[in-house]
Amino acid sequence: MTAHSTISSPTAHPREHGSPPFSVMPSRGAVPSAPRPVGRPRPPGAASPVSLLVADGTAALLGALTLTGPQLHPPALALLAAFVLLRPHRTRAPLPGVLDELPAICGRTAVAWLALAALTAAYRPEHALSARTLLVGFAVQAAASCALRGIVYTWCRSALLRNPGATLVIGPAATAQRVAAAVLRHPRCGLRPVGIVAEQQDGAGDLPVLTTREEVARAVVQNGVRAALAVDPSVRSQQGPLLSALAEWGCTVWEVDAGSPSYATKDRLAGFSCRLLQRSTTPLASAGKRVFDILVSATLLLLVCPLLLVCAVALRITDGPGVVFRQERIGKDGKPFTLLKFRTHRPLDEHEAATRWSVANEHEMRGICRMLRRTSLDELLQLWNVLRGDMSLVGPRPERPYFVGQFSESYPGYAARHRMRTGITGLAQIHGLRGDTSIEDRFRFDNVYIDNWSLWQDVCILLRTVGTLTRPTGS
């Protein structure tokens, strides 16, 4: 965003007076380093992806054995193997039941066998699969997949009952003690609360109350804590750095709705609605996203170099020197960085640039500047930020420190969007949330994107962004 007006956006609603500076990161040295727990734990109650892969692979092999000799050719085996490898084997928690997964298992198995029949009829018509062969193969594979997955889930539940995962409950002491007591009454959750993390001590309750980050770090190491439950919406803004530290230490962070019942999610924990807030760090996924960013940004920079040169020359001729606009923004984990873009407006001073909201007074811009903003060409220089590692291609849009402080105080959960590297585009932007739009809607879309991140989702957002560039909405 560039700076245009000294008034706050009507959709932002920051506090007018008495807003202390807000930092989404603790002061240096505030969060003590803690040894990472042995191994990288899965979400408590989740089945191993390898065990599910073995179960589905065995089921596919049993289904393939129903084929006759001429039909059992390498392409058939390759197709069934691809079905096993491409189907999701995510670690879900709480553990699903086989009946819950039955429609998905039957649907994917049917698609695999129908595709096999179509390819066989096209390339080996003399060995086309009969309807009876299709039905038998489908039934054998679907039944075997359900049975083997049921065995995996049963074994996981038994293991959880024998050795539940140590858990910290974060939030107001009274609410946290109530949620912890409910979890302890339901051992099938696979969680064993060992402490409460709150801002102040509370005598009521059986679990110890931890009030400092040093005590939390010690509890993580001594008890082998594998999960954390945030039981109040304010935890995400007030304890954002602590939640990030817990995720880095190998814990899985869940948000639990301890207030009014909610039916927006399918996951339940001791009767409470819950959703995954922060996954334990996955190096492979982070590396994959970073490699994708480097390859795409480097390729795009090479392709658009002539366009960047034309824009720079046009700005220099029509608007004078200083075609590149540099501004401090807040990135991942609250760390500041310098964002680059083409200058489309000249603020009076640095204070105006840091505190004026965007998109107002656009009619006062020169024609070339207005064109750059309405086509988002002024954002192309941020490909260099992506290549450097300051940003990602897809992620929450970075904001200035002044507004980060105000929005984080006004909207619980806003600071949680800094869990991931900021991006040039994001889920909020492809839903029209650009310029002078609702801040609450933006951070809600940003957090949904982070909670459900996948590399394919990044590809889809980039493709949809190409379509939205034709809409003159500004940035």
C-alpha positions as CSV (number, residue, x, y, z in Angstrom):
1,M,0.0,0.0,0.0
2,T,1.1,3.5,-0.6
3,A,0.2,6.5,1.5
4,H,-2.6,8.8,0.5
5,S,-4.7,10.2,3.4
6,T,-4.1,11.1,7.0
7,I,-7.5,9.8,8.1
8,S,-8.0,6.2,9.1
9,S,-10.0,3.9,6.9
10,P,-13.6,3.5,8.1
11,T,-13.2,-0.2,7.8
12,A,-10.1,-0.4,10.1
13,H,-11.5,1.0,13.4
14,P,-8.2,1.3,15.2
15,R,-8.2,2.7,18.7
16,E,-8.1,6.5,18.7
17,H,-6.3,7.1,22.0
18,G,-3.9,5.4,24.4
19,S,-2.8,2.7,22.0
20,P,0.6,1.6,23.2
21,P,3.1,0.4,20.6
22,F,2.4,-3.3,19.7
23,S,5.0,-5.8,18.8
24,V,4.1,-9.2,17.4
25,M,7.5,-10.4,18.5
26,P,8.8,-10.5,22.1
27,S,11.8,-8.5,23.1
28,R,15.1,-10.1,22.3
29,G,15.8,-12.8,24.8
30,A,12.2,-12.9,26.1
31,V,11.5,-16.4,24.8
32,P,14.2,-18.7,26.1
33,S,15.5,-21.3,23.7
34,A,14.3,-24.8,24.5
35,P,15.7,-28.0,23.2
36,R,13.5,-29.5,20.5
37,P,11.7,-32.7,21.7
38,V,13.1,-35.9,20.4
39,G,11.7,-36.4,16.8
40,R,9.1,-34.3,15.2
41,P,5.8,-35.3,16.8
42,R,2.6,-35.6,14.8
43,P,-0.6,-33.9,16.0
44,P,-1.7,-35.9,19.0
45,G,-4.1,-38.6,18.0
46,A,-3.0,-38.6,14.4
47,A,-2.1,-41.8,12.5
48,S,1.3,-42.1,10.8
49,P,1.2,-41.2,7.1
50,V,3.5,-44.2,6.4
51,S,1.1,-46.6,8.1
52,L,-1.9,-45.3,6.1
53,L,0.2,-45.5,2.9
54,V,1.0,-49.1,3.6
55,A,-2.6,-49.9,4.3
56,D,-3.8,-48.3,1.1
57,G,-1.0,-49.9,-0.9
58,T,-1.8,-53.3,0.4
59,A,-5.5,-52.8,-0.4
60,A,-4.6,-51.8,-4.0
61,L,-2.4,-54.9,-4.4
62,L,-5.2,-57.1,-3.2
63,G,-7.5,-55.4,-5.7
64,A,-5.0,-55.9,-8.5
65,L,-4.9,-59.6,-7.8
66,T,-8.5,-59.9,-8.9
67,L,-7.4,-59.2,-12.5
68,T,-6.6,-62.1,-14.8
69,G,-3.2,-62.7,-16.2
70,P,-3.5,-60.6,-19.5
71,Q,-5.2,-57.8,-17.6
72,L,-2.5,-57.6,-14.9
73,H,-0.1,-55.5,-17.0
74,P,2.4,-52.8,-15.9
75,P,0.1,-49.9,-16.8
76,A,-2.6,-51.3,-14.6
77,L,-0.3,-51.7,-11.6
78,A,1.1,-48.2,-12.3
79,L,-2.3,-46.6,-12.3
80,L,-3.3,-48.3,-9.0
81,A,0.1,-47.3,-7.5
82,A,-0.5,-43.7,-8.6
83,F,-3.9,-43.8,-6.9
84,V,-2.3,-44.8,-3.6
85,L,0.5,-42.2,-3.8
86,L,-1.7,-39.3,-4.9
87,R,-4.5,-39.8,-2.4
88,P,-4.1,-37.7,0.8
89,H,-2.4,-39.3,3.8
90,R,-2.5,-36.4,6.1
91,T,-2.2,-36.7,9.8
92,R,-5.6,-35.9,11.2
93,A,-6.6,-35.4,14.8
94,P,-8.7,-36.3,16.5
95,L,-8.7,-39.7,14.7
96,P,-11.5,-40.2,12.2
97,G,-13.6,-43.4,12.1
98,V,-13.7,-45.7,9.2
99,L,-17.3,-44.9,8.6
100,D,-16.4,-41.2,8.4
101,E,-14.0,-42.0,5.6
102,L,-16.1,-44.6,3.8
103,P,-17.6,-42.2,1.2
104,A,-14.2,-40.8,0.3
105,I,-12.6,-44.3,0.1
106,C,-15.3,-45.6,-2.1
107,G,-15.3,-42.6,-4.4
108,R,-11.5,-42.6,-5.0
109,T,-11.4,-46.3,-5.5
110,A,-14.3,-46.1,-8.0
111,V,-12.5,-43.4,-9.9
112,A,-9.2,-45.4,-10.1
113,W,-11.0,-48.5,-11.4
114,L,-13.0,-46.6,-14.0
115,A,-9.9,-44.9,-15.2
116,L,-8.2,-48.3,-15.4
117,A,-11.1,-49.7,-17.4
118,A,-11.1,-46.7,-19.8
119,L,-7.3,-46.9,-20.5
120,T,-7.4,-50.7,-20.9
121,A,-10.3,-50.4,-23.4
122,A,-8.5,-47.6,-25.3
123,Y,-5.0,-49.2,-25.6
124,R,-5.7,-53.0,-25.1
125,P,-9.3,-53.5,-26.3
126,E,-8.8,-57.3,-26.5
127,H,-8.3,-57.3,-22.7
128,A,-11.1,-54.9,-21.8
129,L,-12.3,-55.2,-18.2
130,S,-15.8,-56.7,-17.8
131,A,-18.4,-55.2,-15.5
132,R,-18.0,-58.1,-13.2
133,T,-14.2,-57.6,-13.0
134,L,-14.7,-53.9,-12.2
135,L,-17.2,-54.6,-9.4
136,V,-15.1,-57.4,-7.8
137,G,-11.8,-55.3,-8.0
138,F,-13.5,-52.2,-6.6
139,A,-15.2,-54.2,-3.8
140,V,-12.0,-56.0,-2.8
141,Q,-9.9,-52.9,-2.7
142,A,-12.5,-50.7,-0.9
143,A,-13.2,-53.4,1.7
144,A,-9.5,-54.0,2.3
145,S,-8.7,-50.3,2.5
146,C,-11.5,-49.8,5.1
147,A,-10.4,-52.9,7.1
148,L,-6.7,-52.0,7.1
149,R,-7.3,-48.4,8.0
150,G,-9.6,-49.5,10.8
151,I,-6.7,-51.6,12.2
152,V,-4.3,-48.6,12.0
153,Y,-6.8,-46.4,13.8
154,T,-7.5,-49.0,16.5
155,W,-3.9,-49.4,17.2
156,C,-3.4,-45.6,17.4
157,R,-6.3,-45.3,19.8
158,S,-4.9,-48.0,22.0
159,A,-1.5,-46.4,22.0
160,L,-3.0,-43.0,23.0
161,L,-4.8,-44.6,25.9
162,R,-1.6,-46.1,27.1
163,N,0.5,-43.0,26.5
164,P,-1.4,-39.8,26.0
165,G,0.4,-36.7,24.8
166,A,1.4,-34.1,27.4
167,T,-0.4,-30.9,26.8
168,L,-0.4,-27.3,27.9
169,V,-3.7,-25.3,28.1
170,I,-3.3,-21.6,27.4
171,G,-5.8,-18.9,28.4
172,P,-7.5,-17.4,31.4
173,A,-6.9,-19.6,34.4
174,A,-10.5,-20.4,35.2
175,T,-11.4,-21.3,31.6
176,A,-8.2,-23.2,31.0
177,Q,-8.8,-25.3,34.2
178,R,-12.3,-26.1,33.1
179,V,-11.2,-27.3,29.6
180,A,-8.3,-29.3,31.1
181,A,-10.7,-31.1,33.5
182,A,-13.0,-32.0,30.6
183,V,-10.0,-33.3,28.5
184,L,-8.9,-35.4,31.5
185,R,-12.4,-36.9,31.8
186,H,-12.2,-38.1,28.2
187,P,-8.9,-40.1,27.8
188,R,-9.9,-41.1,24.2
189,C,-8.8,-37.6,23.2
190,G,-5.2,-38.8,23.7
191,L,-4.2,-35.7,25.6
192,R,-3.0,-35.3,29.2
193,P,-2.9,-31.7,30.4
194,V,0.1,-31.0,32.6
195,G,-0.1,-27.3,33.1
196,I,-2.0,-24.0,32.6
197,V,-0.4,-21.0,30.9
198,A,-2.0,-17.8,32.2
199,E,-1.0,-14.2,32.9
200,Q,-1.6,-14.6,36.6
201,Q,-1.9,-17.3,39.3
202,D,-5.3,-18.7,40.2
203,G,-5.6,-20.9,43.3
204,A,-8.6,-22.9,41.9
205,G,-7.7,-26.1,40.0
206,D,-5.4,-29.1,40.2
207,L,-2.9,-28.2,37.5
208,P,0.0,-25.8,38.1
209,V,-0.3,-22.3,36.5
210,L,2.7,-21.1,34.5
211,T,3.1,-17.4,34.2
212,T,6.5,-16.9,32.6
213,R,8.0,-18.1,29.3
214,E,10.9,-19.7,31.3
215,E,8.4,-21.9,33.1
216,V,6.7,-22.8,29.9
217,A,10.0,-23.8,28.2
218,R,11.0,-25.9,31.3
219,A,7.6,-27.6,31.2
220,V,8.0,-28.4,27.5
221,V,11.3,-30.1,28.1
222,Q,10.6,-31.9,31.3
223,N,7.2,-33.3,30.3
224,G,7.8,-33.8,26.6
225,V,4.8,-31.6,25.7
226,R,3.5,-32.3,22.3
227,A,0.4,-30.1,22.1
228,A,-1.0,-26.8,23.3
229,L,-4.7,-25.8,23.5
230,A,-5.5,-22.1,23.2
231,V,-8.9,-21.7,24.9
232,D,-9.7,-18.0,24.4
233,P,-9.7,-15.9,21.2
234,S,-7.5,-13.3,22.9
235,V,-4.7,-15.8,23.2
236,R,-3.7,-15.5,19.6
237,S,-3.0,-11.7,19.9
238,Q,-1.7,-11.6,23.5
239,Q,0.4,-14.8,23.3
240,G,1.2,-14.9,19.6
241,P,5.0,-15.1,20.2
242,L,4.6,-17.9,22.7
243,L,2.4,-19.9,20.3
244,S,5.0,-19.5,17.6
245,A,7.7,-20.6,20.0
246,L,5.7,-23.7,20.9
247,A,5.3,-24.6,17.3
248,E,9.0,-24.2,16.7
249,W,9.7,-26.5,19.7
250,G,7.7,-29.3,18.0
251,C,4.2,-28.7,19.6
252,T,1.0,-28.7,17.7
253,V,-1.3,-25.7,18.7
254,W,-5.0,-26.1,18.7
255,E,-7.7,-23.4,19.2
256,V,-10.6,-24.7,21.3
257,D,-13.9,-23.0,21.5
258,A,-14.6,-23.0,25.2
259,G,-17.5,-20.6,25.1
260,S,-20.7,-21.0,23.1
261,P,-21.0,-24.1,21.1
262,S,-19.9,-23.8,17.5
263,Y,-20.8,-26.2,14.6
264,A,-18.6,-24.7,12.0
265,T,-15.9,-27.4,12.3
266,K,-16.0,-31.1,12.2
267,D,-13.2,-31.6,14.7
268,R,-14.2,-32.1,18.4
269,L,-12.1,-32.4,21.5
270,A,-13.9,-33.6,24.6
271,G,-17.1,-32.1,23.1
272,F,-15.5,-28.7,22.3
273,S,-15.1,-27.5,18.8
274,C,-11.5,-27.1,17.8
275,R,-9.3,-26.3,14.9
276,L,-5.7,-26.5,14.1
277,L,-4.1,-23.1,14.7
278,Q,-0.4,-23.9,14.2
279,R,1.2,-27.1,13.0
280,S,4.5,-28.2,14.2
281,T,7.2,-27.0,11.8
282,T,7.6,-29.2,8.7
283,P,10.9,-28.5,7.1
284,L,10.0,-30.3,3.9
285,A,6.9,-28.2,3.3
286,S,8.7,-25.0,4.2
287,A,11.6,-25.9,1.8
288,G,9.1,-26.8,-0.9
289,K,7.4,-23.4,-0.7
290,R,10.7,-21.6,-0.6
291,V,12.0,-23.5,-3.7
292,F,8.8,-22.7,-5.5
293,D,9.1,-19.0,-4.6
294,I,12.7,-18.9,-5.9
295,L,12.0,-20.6,-9.2
296,V,8.9,-18.7,-10.0
297,S,10.1,-15.2,-8.9
298,A,13.5,-15.6,-10.7
299,T,11.7,-16.7,-13.9
300,L,9.2,-13.8,-13.7
301,L,11.9,-11.3,-13.0
302,L,13.7,-12.4,-16.2
303,L,10.5,-12.2,-18.2
304,V,9.3,-8.8,-17.0
305,C,12.7,-7.1,-17.0
306,P,11.8,-5.1,-20.2
307,L,8.4,-4.1,-18.7
308,L,10.1,-3.0,-15.4
309,L,12.5,-0.9,-17.4
310,V,9.7,0.7,-19.4
311,C,7.8,1.5,-16.2
312,A,10.9,3.0,-14.6
313,V,11.6,5.2,-17.6
314,A,8.0,6.4,-17.9
315,L,7.9,7.3,-14.2
316,R,11.3,9.1,-14.4
317,I,10.1,11.2,-17.4
318,T,6.7,12.1,-16.0
319,D,7.3,12.3,-12.3
320,G,10.9,13.1,-11.8
321,P,13.7,11.1,-9.9
322,G,13.0,8.5,-7.3
323,V,11.0,5.9,-9.1
324,V,11.5,3.2,-6.5
325,F,9.4,3.5,-3.3
326,R,10.9,1.9,-0.2
327,Q,8.9,1.3,3.0
328,E,9.2,-0.6,6.2
329,R,6.7,-3.5,6.5
330,I,6.1,-6.2,9.1
331,G,6.9,-9.8,7.9
332,K,7.0,-13.2,9.3
333,D,7.2,-13.4,13.2
334,G,6.9,-9.6,13.3
335,K,10.3,-9.0,11.8
336,P,10.5,-5.7,9.7
337,F,11.8,-5.6,6.2
338,T,12.0,-3.0,3.4
339,L,9.3,-3.5,0.7
340,L,10.0,-2.3,-2.8
341,K,7.5,-1.0,-5.4
342,F,7.2,1.7,-8.0
343,R,6.5,5.2,-6.5
344,T,2.9,6.2,-7.5
345,H,2.5,9.0,-4.8
346,R,4.9,11.3,-3.0
347,P,4.0,11.8,0.7
348,L,5.1,15.0,2.4
349,D,7.4,13.3,4.9
350,E,8.2,9.9,6.4
351,H,5.6,10.3,9.1
352,E,2.9,10.7,6.5
353,A,4.2,7.7,4.5
354,A,4.0,5.6,7.7
355,T,0.6,6.6,9.0
356,R,-1.6,7.5,6.0
357,W,-4.0,4.9,4.7
358,S,-4.0,3.9,1.0
359,V,-6.3,4.4,-2.0
360,A,-7.7,7.9,-1.0
361,N,-7.0,10.8,-3.3
362,E,-6.2,8.5,-6.2
363,H,-7.6,11.1,-8.6
364,E,-4.7,13.4,-7.8
365,M,-2.1,11.0,-9.2
366,R,-0.6,11.5,-12.7
367,G,-1.9,9.3,-15.4
368,I,1.0,6.9,-15.5
369,C,0.9,6.5,-11.7
370,R,-2.8,5.8,-11.7
371,M,-2.4,3.2,-14.4
372,L,0.4,1.4,-12.5
373,R,-1.7,1.2,-9.4
374,R,-4.9,0.1,-11.1
375,T,-3.1,-2.7,-13.0
376,S,-0.9,-3.6,-10.0
377,L,2.2,-3.2,-12.1
378,D,3.7,-1.1,-9.3
379,E,3.9,-4.3,-7.2
380,L,6.2,-6.1,-9.6
381,L,9.3,-5.0,-7.9
382,Q,8.3,-7.1,-4.9
383,L,9.4,-10.1,-6.9
384,W,12.9,-9.1,-5.7
385,N,11.6,-9.2,-2.1
386,V,10.4,-12.7,-2.8
387,L,13.8,-13.8,-4.3
388,R,15.6,-12.3,-1.3
389,G,13.4,-14.2,1.1
390,D,11.6,-11.2,2.7
391,M,8.3,-12.3,1.2
392,S,6.6,-15.2,-0.5
393,L,4.6,-15.2,-3.7
394,V,1.5,-16.1,-1.8
395,G,0.7,-15.1,1.8
396,P,-0.8,-12.4,3.9
397,R,-0.1,-8.9,2.6
398,P,2.5,-7.1,4.7
399,E,1.4,-4.0,6.6
400,R,3.2,-1.0,8.1
401,P,4.2,-1.1,11.8
402,Y,1.9,1.7,12.7
403,F,-1.2,-0.1,11.4
404,V,0.0,-3.5,12.7
405,G,0.0,-2.1,16.2
406,Q,-3.5,-0.6,15.9
407,F,-5.1,-3.6,14.1
408,S,-3.5,-6.1,16.5
409,E,-5.1,-4.3,19.5
410,S,-8.5,-3.8,17.8
411,Y,-8.9,-7.3,16.3
412,P,-8.0,-10.4,18.3
413,G,-6.3,-12.8,15.9
414,Y,-4.8,-10.2,13.6
415,A,-1.3,-10.9,14.9
416,A,-1.7,-14.6,14.1
417,R,-1.4,-13.8,10.4
418,H,2.3,-13.2,11.0
419,R,2.9,-17.0,11.4
420,M,3.8,-17.2,7.8
421,R,6.0,-15.2,5.4
422,T,4.0,-12.4,3.8
423,G,3.1,-12.5,0.2
424,I,2.5,-10.4,-3.0
425,T,-1.0,-11.9,-3.3
426,G,-3.1,-14.1,-1.0
427,L,-6.5,-15.7,-0.4
428,A,-7.9,-12.3,0.8
429,Q,-6.8,-10.5,-2.3
430,I,-8.4,-12.9,-4.8
431,H,-11.7,-12.5,-2.8
432,G,-11.6,-8.8,-3.5
433,L,-10.2,-7.7,-0.1
434,R,-7.8,-5.0,-1.4
435,G,-7.5,-1.3,-0.8
436,D,-10.1,0.2,1.5
437,T,-11.8,-3.1,2.6
438,S,-12.6,-4.8,5.9
439,I,-9.5,-5.5,8.0
440,E,-11.5,-8.1,9.9
441,D,-12.3,-10.0,6.7
442,R,-8.8,-9.8,5.5
443,F,-7.1,-11.3,8.6
444,R,-9.8,-14.0,8.7
445,F,-9.0,-15.1,5.2
446,D,-5.3,-14.9,5.9
447,N,-5.6,-17.2,8.9
448,V,-7.8,-19.6,6.9
449,Y,-5.0,-19.7,4.3
450,I,-2.3,-20.4,6.8
451,D,-4.3,-23.1,8.6
452,N,-5.0,-24.9,5.4
453,W,-1.8,-24.2,3.5
454,S,-0.7,-26.5,0.6
455,L,1.5,-25.9,-2.4
456,W,-1.4,-26.6,-4.7
457,Q,-3.4,-23.9,-2.9
458,D,-0.6,-21.5,-3.7
459,V,-0.7,-22.4,-7.4
460,C,-4.5,-21.9,-7.5
461,I,-4.2,-18.5,-5.8
462,L,-1.6,-17.4,-8.3
463,L,-3.7,-18.5,-11.2
464,R,-6.8,-16.7,-9.8
465,T,-4.7,-13.6,-9.2
466,V,-3.9,-13.4,-12.9
467,G,-7.7,-13.1,-13.5
468,T,-8.2,-10.4,-10.8
469,L,-5.4,-8.2,-12.3
470,T,-7.9,-7.2,-15.0
471,R,-10.1,-5.6,-12.4
472,P,-9.2,-1.9,-11.6
473,T,-9.4,-2.1,-7.9
474,G,-6.1,-0.8,-6.8
475,S,-3.8,-2.4,-4.2
